[in-house]
Amino acid sequence: MLTWTSAEATDVGAKRKINEDSMLSRTDVGLWVVADGMGGHAAGDVASQAVVTALSQLKPNKDLADFVDAIEDKLLLVNHQLRRHGQEALGGRTLGTTVISLFFADTMGACVWAGDSRAYLFRDGQLTRISHDHSAVQEMIDSGMITPEQASFHPHRNVITRAVGGGEQLFPEVRVFTIQAGDWYFICSDGFYNELSEDVIAAHLVQATPKESIDILMEKALAHGALDNVTLIIIKVGEA
């Protein structure tokens, strides 16, 4: 039987005045969420918190497909609520948020996301990305127009193509995978992965506990400059 432990941290960073990131860790359910809000104070933070609040209400369910459906239903509901709030309370402003979520049930996992917050797996010494950014630069990379290195400096690097609240319709992406003892997973906002290379993350991810991993990686991300809010959740899979 597989077990999991996790740790999380968020920081406003060195440049921002408001933390528009929100996070949720529910090891009892096997659910972890990071949401990165957009739109400034009274918009981005409201949007990300709305996603986390909605997903925190989900009841435990060991059926992977049913729980993924429940996640998607909550995100579609929040998308509608944010669109309405923007029209009624913010003079037509758009308020939105990325979302990245991981759900574990027995030996199966699912990642549900919209936007450019990311999920990663570290297994057998290899760090691989589970999610695929919904962003303008990722589309350019996929089409061969630019390289991943060029994307880091592209003027459109902050343009995302899917977000909760970003449009009348929301299409979350889902990826299902197997989990196994010894796996390490993490989900994060772009404020984290923009500060540290994947090589640096891989070199420091595996510690005695997720809490130790969090402490080391957050310290390194903040020391690097932290131009944005920084949010990170790390999950370690073990065996009972």
DODREN-373286 format. One record per residue (C-alpha): x negated, y, z negated; residue number from 0; residue in one letter. Coordinates in steps of 0.2 Angstrom, whole numbers. Example, Ala and Ser with C-alpha at 12.3 -4.5 7.8 and 13.67 -1.06 7.14 Angstrom:
BEGIN
> -62  -22  -39  0  A
> -68  -5  -36  1  S
***
This chain:
BEGIN
> 0  0  0  0  M
> -7  17  5  1  L
> -7  32  -7  2  T
> -12  50  -5  3  W
> -18  64  -15  4  T
> -19  82  -9  5  S
> -25  100  -13  6  A
> -21  117  -6  7  E
> -27  135  -6  8  A
> -22  151  2  9  T
> -31  168  2  10  D
> -27  185  9  11  V
> -44  187  16  12  G
> -56  202  17  13  A
> -46  213  29  14  K
> -27  210  27  15  R
> -17  218  13  16  K
> -3  206  14  17  I
> -4  187  14  18  N
> 8  182  28  19  E
> 4  163  26  20  D
> 15  151  16  21  S
> 12  133  11  22  M
> 20  118  4  23  L
> 13  102  -3  24  S
> 25  88  -8  25  R
> 15  72  -11  26  T
> 31  64  -19  27  D
> 39  65  -2  28  V
> 23  64  9  29  G
> 26  81  17  30  L
> 14  96  19  31  W
> 17  112  28  32  V
> 7  128  33  33  V
> 16  143  40  34  A
> 7  158  47  35  D
> 19  173  48  36  G
> 18  187  61  37  M
> 25  204  61  38  G
> 18  213  46  39  G
> 25  216  29  40  H
> 43  212  26  41  A
> 43  202  42  42  A
> 28  189  44  43  G
> 28  185  25  44  D
> 47  183  25  45  V
> 47  172  41  46  A
> 34  160  34  47  S
> 42  159  17  48  Q
> 59  155  25  49  A
> 51  140  34  50  V
> 43  133  18  51  V
> 59  136  8  52  T
> 69  127  21  53  A
> 57  112  22  54  L
> 56  111  3  55  S
> 74  106  2  56  Q
> 72  90  12  57  L
> 76  74  2  58  K
> 64  59  2  59  P
> 67  48  17  60  N
> 55  33  22  61  K
> 62  33  39  62  D
> 50  42  50  63  L
> 62  46  64  64  A
> 76  52  53  65  D
> 64  63  43  66  F
> 56  71  58  67  V
> 74  74  65  68  D
> 77  83  48  69  A
> 62  94  49  70  I
> 67  99  67  71  E
> 84  103  61  72  D
> 78  114  47  73  K
> 66  123  59  74  L
> 80  126  72  75  L
> 91  133  58  76  L
> 77  145  52  77  V
> 74  150  70  78  N
> 92  156  71  79  H
> 92  164  54  80  Q
> 76  174  58  81  L
> 83  180  75  82  R
> 99  186  66  83  R
> 89  194  52  84  H
> 78  204  65  85  G
> 93  210  74  86  Q
> 103  215  58  87  E
> 90  221  46  88  A
> 75  226  56  89  L
> 82  235  70  90  G
> 80  222  83  91  G
> 62  218  78  92  R
> 55  200  81  93  T
> 49  191  65  94  L
> 41  174  68  95  G
> 30  161  61  96  T
> 19  147  66  97  T
> 22  130  57  98  V
> 12  115  56  99  I
> 18  100  46  100  S
> 12  82  42  101  L
> 24  69  36  102  F
> 18  51  30  103  F
> 29  36  28  104  A
> 20  19  24  105  D
> 7  17  37  106  T
> 14  30  50  107  M
> 12  48  51  108  G
> 20  62  61  109  A
> 15  80  65  110  C
> 28  93  69  111  V
> 22  110  74  112  W
> 25  126  84  113  A
> 11  139  87  114  G
> -7  138  84  115  D
> -9  133  66  116  S
> -18  116  67  117  R
> -18  98  60  118  A
> -34  88  60  119  Y
> -39  70  56  120  L
> -56  64  50  121  F
> -59  45  52  122  R
> -75  35  53  123  D
> -86  51  54  124  G
> -76  59  68  125  Q
> -65  75  67  126  L
> -51  75  79  127  T
> -37  88  81  128  R
> -19  81  80  129  I
> -10  96  86  130  S
> -12  106  102  131  H
> -11  125  101  132  D
> 4  133  108  133  H
> -6  149  114  134  S
> -10  159  129  135  A
> -29  154  128  136  V
> -25  136  126  137  Q
> -15  136  142  138  E
> -30  144  150  139  M
> -41  131  144  140  I
> -29  117  149  141  D
> -29  124  167  142  S
> -48  126  168  143  G
> -47  145  169  144  M
> -58  148  153  145  I
> -69  137  142  146  T
> -65  134  123  147  P
> -80  145  119  148  E
> -73  159  130  149  Q
> -56  157  121  150  A
> -64  163  105  151  S
> -67  180  112  152  F
> -53  182  124  153  H
> -42  198  122  154  P
> -26  186  122  155  H
> -33  174  109  156  R
> -19  180  97  157  N
> -5  177  109  158  V
> 5  162  104  159  I
> 18  154  116  160  T
> 29  146  103  161  R
> 35  151  85  162  A
> 49  149  73  163  V
> 59  165  76  164  G
> 50  170  92  165  G
> 64  166  104  166  G
> 82  161  105  167  E
> 77  143  108  168  Q
> 63  133  98  169  L
> 55  118  105  170  F
> 44  110  91  171  P
> 31  97  97  172  E
> 30  80  88  173  V
> 15  68  88  174  R
> 16  51  79  175  V
> 1  41  73  176  F
> -5  28  62  177  T
> -13  32  45  178  I
> -26  21  36  179  Q
> -35  20  20  180  A
> -51  32  21  181  G
> -42  44  32  182  D
> -44  63  28  183  W
> -31  75  35  184  Y
> -30  94  34  185  F
> -18  107  41  186  I
> -23  126  41  187  C
> -19  143  48  188  S
> -30  150  62  189  D
> -38  161  48  190  G
> -47  146  42  191  F
> -52  137  59  192  Y
> -58  154  66  193  N
> -71  156  53  194  E
> -79  139  53  195  L
> -84  128  67  196  S
> -78  110  68  197  E
> -95  104  64  198  D
> -96  114  48  199  V
> -79  108  43  200  I
> -84  89  46  201  A
> -100  91  37  202  A
> -91  97  21  203  H
> -74  89  22  204  L
> -77  73  13  205  V
> -80  76  -6  206  Q
> -75  66  -21  207  A
> -58  74  -22  208  T
> -47  85  -10  209  P
> -49  99  -23  210  K
> -68  99  -22  211  E
> -66  99  -3  212  S
> -54  114  -4  213  I
> -66  123  -15  214  D
> -81  121  -4  215  I
> -72  125  13  216  L
> -62  139  7  217  M
> -78  147  -1  218  E
> -87  145  16  219  K
> -72  152  26  220  A
> -71  167  15  221  L
> -90  170  14  222  A
> -90  170  34  223  H
> -79  186  34  224  G
> -61  180  33  225  A
> -53  193  45  226  L
> -36  185  43  227  D
> -26  176  29  228  N
> -34  159  26  229  V
> -23  144  21  230  T
> -29  126  20  231  L
> -21  109  14  232  I
> -32  94  13  233  I
> -25  76  11  234  I
> -35  60  7  235  K
> -27  43  10  236  V
> -32  29  -2  237  G
> -26  11  -6  238  E
> -17  6  -21  239  A
***
